[in-house]
């Protein structure tokens, strides 16, 4: 499931960058970028970066089994749900979708609370004392 988190994160970043280029063409044409487009762009960017980070944090903290699945599925749902409802709700006039923002937000919160739980109840030595498979570097 961490592959899914990382993949979703990188795909989200690519989509966010494509939306950013679209925003640039709007501005270059002399028009203002709609606020709903900016909001969705920003949320997808930040949540996609966090998805990549989560892809590394989940195994580093030793999250396994059902908790690993819960964290991954809920985070990915929230990562796409939050910007998705902004774009669909505001951008395409599907305002009835806007209340689902609470659902996507709760998905993200529960995912983080599971990670919090694993962090405070887990073995403090997981991922922090053994040999490292790759050396950290600046390159």
C-alpha positions, -999 to +999 in steps of 0.1 A: +000+000+000+029+024+004+034+021-034-001+033-038+006+063-015+038+072-034+021+067-068-009+088-058+014+115-045+035+117-077+004+115-099-012+143-078+019+164-082+018+159-120-019+169-121-013+199-099+015+210-122-007+206-152-034+227-135-007+253-127+002+255-164-034+260-172-036+288-147-006+304-163-023+303-197-053+320-181-032+347-166-011+351-198-044+357-216-052+386-194-079+370-173-079+363-135-076+327-123-108+317-105-104+312-067-118+277-068-091+267-093-064+281-071-078+264-040-079+230-055-044+234-070-030+243-036-047+215-017-037+189-043-001+201-042+002+199-005-017+167+000+003+150-028+036+160-012+022+145+021+012+113+002+048+108-009+060+115+026+034+090+040+046+064+015+080+065+034+066+071+069+043+041+070+070+015+066+095+035+086+071+034+116+063-003+111+026+002+103+013-032+091-018-051+084-052-034+086-038-002+100-015+001+070-045-004+047-067+021+066-040+048+066-033+043+029-069+042+017-082+070+038-053+093+030-056+087-008-094+093-006-088+126+012-059+136-010-082+135-041-115+142-025-107+176-011-094+193-043-119+172-063-150+186-046-136+221-049-131+217-087-163+198-093-185+217-068-174+253-075-158+249-109-185+228-125-215+240-105-221+207-087-226+225-053-244+195-038-210+178-036-195+205-013-208+190+020-187+158+012-157+180+021-163+169+057-161+133+047-128+138+028-114+159+057-124+132+082-106+106+061-074+127+063-078+132+101-084+096+108-054+086+087-032+110+107-047+099+140-038+062+132-002+074+124-002+093+157-014+061+175+013+040+159+039+066+167+031+068+204+024+031+210+050+016+187+085+005+194+107+036+195+135+017+178+116+009+146+135+024+117+160+043+139+188+022+150+198-003+124+219+000+093+206+022+066+202+007+031+211+039+014+234+066+026+218+100+030+233+126+007+229+160-008+231+148-044 
